[in-house]
Structures are given as C-alpha cells and as structure tokens.
Amino acid sequence: MQFPIEQIQNMIYVIRGLRVMLDSDLARLYGVETGALNRQVKRNQNRFPEDFMFQMTFQEYEVLRCQIGISNEGKGGRRYQPLVFTENGVAMLSSVLGSKTAIQVNIAIMRIFTKLRSFHLLENNLVNEMGKLKSDTNKVFKIVFERLDDLEDQVTPKLPEKRRKIGIR
C-alpha cells in the first residue's frame, strides 16, 4: 500500500520542540477509529513512555487548531485533548496494532521522519556554510576598504599645516 508522502508529511507537527503526529491522523492512516487506536495505546501504556507519546495540553491544542484550521468540535466531538506520538511512538504503534495496514503505514511514516531528519541536517549545513561565507566576505571587504584608505592617503596631496584658508574669517 502506497501513501502520498505530502499527505503524511503534512500530518507531522512540532509540539514541545518534537516532531509528532496526532492520534486522529494516525487512526485515519491506519484505517481505524481514533478511539480504538487510543484504547490499544491505553492497554499497552508501558510501551509508550513520555518521549514516545504524550497528551497535548488544552493551550497546545488551541494553538494547533488555530494554525491548521481544525474546526470547533461540538457535541459528539473530542472529549479529551489529543494524544501525540513521536517518531519512536509511531514505531511502537505498529507492534501494538499489528495489522498489515499498520505495518505498511508505519514504514511510510518512518521513511518520512528519516527524510525530515536529512532535510534538517542539510538545512543546518547550509546555514553554517552561509555564515562562513558571510564571515569570509566581511573579512575581504574589510581588507579592500583598508587598502582603499591607504591609497587615498597616498594620492591625496599633502597640504602645508600653516596655509592660508579660503573663505570668510
């Protein structure tokens, strides 16, 4: 089963400085109800420490809702704040769910997390290279301006110190 990378990539958010996926998005990908996914997680709570999965605070969920445009849920909506899963938590989900679909979805998600990590490293390398280039360029310009100042001093004629100035006294 193949999943569009963009679709899955758009389901990865940064919360508390971690890349995570919402329980509802994962449930949709796995083809199960969010409640069923969360019940399986609760039954296997010991497999999901805080760095694998955590529940969002009300404030975090409100910020996320505003950012991505989740509609206000009325009656029949969520009663609890969403669970979010880090990369390790998503990997653990496949062992808890165990279906072929879960395994295929999991493989696709792991590939995307790996690509995101590669992009992040590439971005850091580019930022470092640009910083080095900026520093080197500043050094070159400093040298050029110093040389221009030296040339200006050499070319400008020396005037006697007690010369008669032109203008009104």
C-alpha positions in Angstrom: 0.0 0.0 0.0 1.4 3.3 -1.1 0.7 6.6 0.7 1.4 10.1 -0.7 4.4 11.5 1.0 2.9 15.0 1.1 -0.2 13.8 2.8 1.7 12.1 5.6 4.3 14.9 5.8 1.5 17.5 6.3 0.4 15.4 9.4 3.7 16.0 11.2 3.7 18.9 13.6 6.2 20.4 16.0 4.9 20.4 19.6 7.2 21.0 22.6 10.1 21.1 20.2 9.3 17.5 19.0 8.1 16.3 15.7 4.8 14.5 16.4 1.7 13.1 14.8 -1.9 13.3 16.1 -3.8 10.3 17.2 -6.6 11.2 14.8 -4.3 11.5 11.8 -2.6 8.1 12.6 -6.0 6.5 13.1 -7.1 7.7 9.7 -3.9 6.4 8.1 -4.3 3.0 9.8 -7.9 2.8 8.9 -9.2 2.6 12.5 -11.3 4.9 14.7 -9.3 7.3 16.9 -11.0 5.8 20.0 -9.9 2.3 19.0 -6.3 3.4 18.5 -6.3 5.2 21.8 -7.8 2.1 23.6 -5.0 0.0 22.2 -2.4 2.5 23.4 -4.0 2.6 26.9 -4.0 -1.2 27.1 -0.2 -1.1 26.3 0.7 2.0 28.3 4.0 0.6 29.4 5.2 0.6 25.7 4.6 4.4 25.5 6.8 6.4 27.8 6.5 10.2 27.7 9.2 10.6 25.0 7.1 8.2 22.7 3.7 9.7 23.4 2.0 12.4 25.4 -1.3 14.1 25.7 -1.5 17.7 24.5 -2.5 20.5 26.9 -5.6 22.5 26.2 -3.4 25.5 25.2 -1.3 23.4 22.8 -4.4 22.0 21.2 -5.9 25.5 20.8 -2.8 26.9 19.2 -2.6 23.9 16.8 -6.3 24.2 16.0 -5.8 27.9 15.0 -2.7 27.1 13.0 -4.1 24.2 10.9 -7.7 25.2 10.9 -9.3 22.3 12.9 -12.9 23.3 13.3 -14.5 23.7 16.7 -15.9 20.4 17.6 -19.4 20.5 19.2 -21.4 17.6 20.6 -20.0 14.3 19.8 -16.5 15.7 19.3 -13.4 15.1 21.3 -13.8 14.8 25.0 -10.1 14.8 25.7 -7.0 16.5 24.3 -5.3 14.5 21.5 -2.5 12.1 22.1 0.5 12.8 20.0 3.2 10.3 19.0 6.9 11.0 18.4 8.8 9.0 15.8 9.5 6.3 18.4 5.9 6.2 19.4 4.8 5.8 15.8 7.2 2.9 15.5 5.8 1.3 18.7 2.2 1.7 17.4 2.8 -0.9 14.6 3.7 -3.5 17.2 0.5 -2.6 19.2 -1.8 -2.6 16.3 -0.2 -5.4 14.4 -2.3 -5.3 11.2 -0.7 -5.4 7.7 -2.1 -1.9 7.1 -0.5 -0.6 10.3 2.9 -2.1 9.2 2.7 -0.5 5.7 1.7 2.8 7.1 4.4 2.7 9.7 7.1 2.0 7.1 5.9 5.0 5.1 5.9 7.3 8.2 9.4 6.1 9.2 10.7 7.0 5.8 9.2 10.5 6.0 10.7 11.0 9.5 14.1 9.9 8.1 13.8 12.4 5.2 12.8 15.2 7.5 15.9 14.4 9.6 18.0 14.5 6.5 16.5 17.8 5.4 17.1 19.3 8.9 20.8 18.3 8.7 21.1 19.7 5.2 19.5 22.9 6.3 21.9 23.2 9.3 24.8 22.6 6.9 23.6 25.3 4.6 23.1 27.8 7.5 26.7 27.1 8.6 28.1 27.5 5.1 26.2 30.7 4.6 27.5 32.0 8.0 31.1 31.1 7.0 30.6 32.7 3.6 29.3 35.9 5.2 32.3 36.0 7.6 34.8 35.4 4.8 33.1 38.1 2.7 33.2 40.6 5.6 37.0 39.9 6.0 37.6 40.5 2.3 35.6 43.8 2.3 37.5 45.0 5.4 40.8 44.4 3.6 39.6 46.1 0.4 38.4 49.2 2.4 41.7 49.4 4.3 43.6 49.3 1.1 41.4 52.0 -0.4 42.0 54.1 2.6 45.8 53.6 2.3 45.6 54.6 -1.4 43.6 57.6 -0.7 46.2 58.7 1.9 49.0 58.2 -0.8 47.1 60.0 -3.6 45.8 63.0 -1.6 48.3 65.8 -1.8 49.8 66.9 1.5 48.9 70.5 2.3 51.1 72.7 4.5 49.8 73.0 8.0 50.0 76.8 8.2 48.4 77.5 4.9 46.0 80.4 4.4 42.5 79.2 4.3 39.9 80.4 1.8 36.6 81.8 3.0 35.3 84.3 5.5 37.1 84.7 8.8 
